[in-house]
Amino acid sequence: MRTIILLFASNVFMTFAWYYHLKHQGWPLWKAILISWLIALFEYCLMVPANRFGKVDGFNLFQLKMIQEVITLLVFAAFAVWIMKEPFHWRYLVSFAFLMGAVYFMFSNRFG
């Protein structure tokens, strides 16, 4: 569970680092880069232990990446709708359902 919590927290910082500057088009590029890198520092401080703990807890690298991508999508969707005020379309839900199928397939033991 600690891996999931740390991955979730790191993805919140990552999403802000990568996309929040788009809400502030008036910022000079140097300022957007500097602020993004400062935010990303916190993301790395959470992501590295999340992956270390995940490996110790028995996840393999492919599973860690899949978990991280699903969390990234959840965090990004919430950020895009609530912070950036982007519209949410039904096709995003369908796409997410396909990704959840990939997660099921990744963690299922029935397929070898």
BAFI-3210 file (N, C-alpha, C; in Angstrom, 3 decimals, decimal comma, padded with zeros to 6 digits):
// residues 112
n [1|2|3|4|5|6|7|8|9|10|11|12|13|14|15|16|17|18|19|20|21|22|23|24|25|26|27|28|29|30|31|32|33|34|35|36|37|38|39|40|41|42|43|44|45|46|47|48|49|50|51|52|53|54|55|56|57|58|59|60|61|62|63|64|65|66|67|68|69|70|71|72|73|74|75|76|77|78|79|80|81|82|83|84|85|86|87|88|89|90|91|92|93|94|95|96|97|98|99|100|101|102|103|104|105|106|107|108|109|110|111|112]
n.u [000,823|002,028|003,562|001,627|000,456|002,660|003,246|000,903|000,996|003,413|002,674|000,793|002,411|004,016|002,161|001,344|003,860|004,351|002,144|000,795|001,844|000,769|-001,600|-000,843|-000,053|001,157|003,533|007,055|009,106|011,421|010,685|008,507|009,845|011,680|009,964|008,558|010,631|011,314|008,986|009,016|011,164|010,136|008,444|010,260|011,452|009,495|008,825|011,101|011,504|009,011|009,196|011,360|010,346|008,201|009,480|010,776|008,506|007,607|006,670|007,223|009,223|007,641|005,070|005,186|005,441|003,015|001,163|001,925|001,281|-001,515|-002,253|-001,209|-002,917|-005,399|-004,880|-004,168|-006,570|-008,337|-006,978|-007,003|-009,740|-010,648|-008,714|-007,626|-009,907|-010,803|-012,928|-014,613|-014,854|-016,878|-015,404|-012,958|-013,427|-013,934|-011,433|-009,953|-011,105|-010,127|-007,406|-007,548|-008,212|-005,769|-004,276|-005,500|-004,834|-002,050|-001,632|-002,847|-002,695|-003,589|-002,885|-000,364]
n.v [-001,201|001,191|001,746|002,376|004,672|006,444|006,535|007,697|010,241|011,228|011,413|013,440|015,692|015,433|015,821|018,462|019,683|019,169|020,218|022,472|024,974|025,553|026,771|029,263|031,091|033,524|033,518|033,805|031,556|030,619|030,931|029,167|026,752|026,709|026,722|024,367|022,469|022,750|021,834|019,237|018,144|017,371|015,400|013,429|012,821|011,329|009,377|007,735|006,355|005,065|003,249|001,718|000,621|-000,740|-002,694|-004,152|-005,038|-006,951|-006,454|-006,658|-004,968|-004,387|-004,522|-002,456|-000,273|-000,387|000,032|002,625|004,021|003,779|005,147|007,640|008,310|008,529|010,644|012,636|012,933|013,945|016,334|017,643|018,107|019,436|021,403|022,487|022,829|021,352|019,742|016,602|013,615|010,844|008,953|008,954|007,506|004,984|004,440|004,339|002,083|000,088|000,264|-000,607|-003,215|-004,064|-003,866|-005,831|-008,085|-007,973|-008,550|-010,961|-014,414|-016,449|-016,495|-017,405]
n.w [000,000|000,652|-001,565|-003,514|-002,402|-002,321|-005,072|-006,018|-004,732|-005,840|-008,494|-008,443|-007,976|-010,293|-012,372|-011,943|-012,329|-015,038|-016,443|-015,277|-015,853|-018,309|-017,836|-017,303|-019,490|-019,819|-018,442|-018,720|-020,633|-019,282|-016,627|-016,389|-016,838|-014,671|-012,396|-012,915|-012,725|-010,038|-008,790|-009,801|-008,450|-005,957|-006,849|-007,745|-005,312|-004,138|-006,019|-006,418|-003,870|-003,892|-006,035|-005,155|-002,744|-003,867|-005,407|-003,382|-002,081|-003,804|-006,398|-009,920|-012,433|-014,681|-013,641|-011,735|-013,462|-014,862|-012,795|-012,099|-014,459|-014,585|-012,254|-012,945|-015,077|-013,743|-011,915|-013,748|-015,219|-013,268|-012,657|-015,180|-015,569|-013,176|-012,470|-014,868|-016,318|-018,534|-020,938|-020,349|-022,066|-023,189|-024,563|-023,327|-021,028|-022,135|-023,237|-020,880|-019,732|-021,457|-020,799|-018,153|-018,627|-019,623|-017,294|-015,740|-017,272|-017,005|-014,284|-013,919|-013,280|-014,828|-017,476|-017,875]
ca.u [000,000|002,893|003,962|000,511|000,314|003,781|003,068|-000,180|001,510|004,408|001,986|000,185|003,482|004,421|001,144|001,484|005,130|004,303|001,013|000,207|002,330|-000,085|-002,656|-000,209|000,621|001,902|004,844|008,152|009,460|012,400|009,963|007,744|010,810|012,211|008,905|008,299|011,729|011,215|007,894|009,441|012,071|009,316|007,967|011,341|011,666|008,460|008,811|012,220|011,173|007,850|009,683|012,189|009,440|007,437|010,345|010,940|007,208|007,345|006,258|008,307|009,301|006,500|003,916|005,350|005,157|001,587|000,505|002,235|000,544|-002,935|-002,351|-000,991|-004,137|-006,411|-004,491|-004,243|-007,976|-008,864|-006,298|-007,475|-011,129|-010,871|-007,762|-007,488|-011,269|-010,957|-014,125|-014,368|-015,687|-017,137|-014,357|-011,880|-013,806|-013,724|-009,981|-009,525|-011,547|-009,150|-006,188|-007,808|-008,080|-004,329|-003,847|-005,991|-004,011|-000,701|-001,572|-003,523|-001,825|-004,233|-002,367|000,994]
ca.v [000,000|002,372|002,010|003,040|006,023|007,259|006,754|008,676|011,565|011,673|011,766|014,763|016,651|015,315|016,424|019,919|020,097|019,074|020,849|023,654|026,182|025,829|027,662|030,575|031,347|034,776|033,314|033,548|030,143|030,309|030,832|027,916|025,654|026,733|026,295|022,955|021,670|022,774|020,916|017,878|017,651|016,653|014,188|012,441|012,418|010,352|008,299|006,805|005,400|004,251|002,139|000,851|-000,132|-001,657|-003,829|-004,933|-005,639|-008,069|-006,097|-006,597|-003,649|-004,186|-004,249|-001,102|000,698|-000,421|000,721|004,049|004,594|003,892|006,257|008,857|008,617|008,996|011,966|013,573|013,193|014,856|017,619|018,266|018,550|020,366|022,521|023,100|023,040|020,673|018,885|015,163|012,933|009,427|008,120|008,828|006,388|003,749|004,247|003,921|000,686|-000,752|000,228|-001,456|-004,578|-004,344|-004,085|-007,162|-009,047|-007,900|-009,139|-012,250|-015,601|-017,453|-016,441|-017,933]
ca.w [000,000|000,677|-002,948|-004,190|-001,833|-002,808|-006,517|-006,177|-004,357|-006,819|-009,733|-008,270|-008,248|-011,690|-013,231|-011,810|-012,938|-016,492|-017,125|-014,662|-016,536|-019,469|-017,364|-017,155|-020,769|-019,740|-017,840|-019,663|-020,676|-018,237|-015,354|-016,438|-016,681|-013,310|-011,472|-013,180|-012,175|-008,576|-008,445|-010,156|-007,410|-004,980|-007,516|-007,708|-003,917|-003,822|-007,008|-006,200|-002,807|-004,292|-006,848|-004,301|-001,868|-004,709|-005,763|-002,152|-001,774|-004,697|-007,759|-010,890|-013,075|-015,567|-012,791|-011,202|-014,527|-015,147|-011,681|-012,224|-015,589|-014,222|-011,308|-013,725|-015,819|-012,794|-011,430|-014,868|-015,552|-012,250|-012,862|-016,421|-015,407|-012,066|-012,437|-016,189|-016,853|-019,822|-020,976|-020,248|-023,044|-022,930|-025,161|-022,355|-020,155|-022,895|-023,300|-019,557|-019,561|-022,163|-019,989|-016,997|-019,149|-019,674|-015,913|-015,368|-017,988|-016,440|-012,955|-013,900|-013,380|-015,686|-018,838|-017,911]
c.u [000,866|003,360|002,877|000,363|001,424|003,671|001,973|000,323|002,515|003,748|001,237|001,231|003,890|003,436|001,201|002,767|005,035|003,248|000,518|000,646|001,487|-001,257|-002,146|000,617|001,443|003,263|005,902|008,564|010,434|011,709|009,168|008,672|011,311|011,171|008,606|009,386|011,688|010,107|008,321|010,416|011,287|008,766|009,027|011,588|010,611|008,508|009,916|011,924|009,973|008,300|010,556|011,313|008,638|008,228|010,540|009,642|006,784|006,809|007,455|008,236|008,114|005,244|004,001|005,003|003,669|000,810|000,703|001,434|-000,937|-003,137|-002,165|-002,252|-005,233|-006,121|-004,624|-005,693|-008,588|-008,274|-006,857|-008,881|-011,241|-009,949|-007,728|-008,821|-011,455|-012,238|-013,731|-015,353|-015,815|-016,021|-013,142|-012,168|-013,598|-012,233|-009,451|-009,927|-010,588|-007,838|-006,375|-007,784|-006,621|-003,785|-004,274|-005,104|-002,604|-000,607|-002,235|-002,523|-002,385|-003,622|-000,904|001,955]
c.v [001,263|002,742|002,798|004,473|006,936|007,532|007,781|010,089|012,084|012,093|013,081|015,835|016,623|016,030|017,941|020,401|020,140|019,960|022,161|024,948|026,528|026,740|029,101|030,896|032,627|034,640|033,211|032,074|029,765|030,121|029,525|026,719|025,582|026,235|024,814|022,065|021,648|021,840|019,472|017,298|016,860|015,362|013,093|011,938|011,417|009,143|007,270|005,852|004,522|003,040|001,183|-000,014|-001,150|-002,886|-004,746|-005,676|-006,709|-007,729|-006,202|-005,251|-003,371|-003,854|-002,849|-000,044|000,755|000,289|002,224|004,693|004,753|005,043|007,583|009,263|009,142|010,412|012,996|013,921|014,165|016,253|018,354|018,841|019,647|021,572|023,249|023,339|022,477|019,841|017,408|014,451|011,449|008,544|007,991|007,670|005,050|003,434|003,763|002,472|-000,273|-000,848|-000,644|-002,932|-004,985|-004,609|-005,476|-008,241|-009,124|-008,665|-010,506|-013,386|-016,639|-017,501|-016,871|-017,002]
c.w [000,000|-000,726|-003,673|-003,696|-002,335|-004,309|-006,777|-005,869|-005,377|-008,121|-009,635|-008,569|-009,721|-012,615|-013,154|-012,488|-014,462|-017,141|-016,532|-015,351|-017,756|-019,106|-017,266|-018,404|-020,753|-019,097|-018,923|-019,560|-019,565|-016,889|-015,291|-016,210|-015,240|-012,300|-011,659|-012,599|-010,651|-008,088|-008,694|-009,139|-006,361|-005,572|-007,448|-006,291|-003,451|-004,755|-006,753|-005,040|-003,158|-005,095|-006,045|-003,406|-002,676|-005,091|-004,555|-001,822|-002,775|-006,080|-008,681|-011,603|-013,985|-014,765|-012,192|-012,244|-014,833|-014,038|-011,808|-013,349|-015,273|-013,239|-012,023|-014,473|-014,902|-012,309|-012,547|-015,210|-014,545|-012,421|-014,079|-016,256|-014,356|-012,074|-013,784|-016,897|-018,264|-019,808|-020,920|-021,157|-022,713|-023,486|-024,245|-021,399|-020,858|-022,975|-021,957|-019,284|-020,271|-021,384|-018,747|-017,411|-019,228|-018,272|-015,450|-015,994|-017,385|-015,117|-012,850|-014,063|-014,347|-017,092|-018,932|-017,353]
res [m|r|t|i|i|l|l|f|a|s|n|v|f|m|t|f|a|w|y|y|h|l|k|h|q|g|w|p|l|w|k|a|i|l|i|s|w|l|i|a|l|f|e|y|c|l|m|v|p|a|n|r|f|g|k|v|d|g|f|n|l|f|q|l|k|m|i|q|e|v|i|t|l|l|v|f|a|a|f|a|v|w|i|m|k|e|p|f|h|w|r|y|l|v|s|f|a|f|l|m|g|a|v|y|f|m|f|s|n|r|f|g]
***
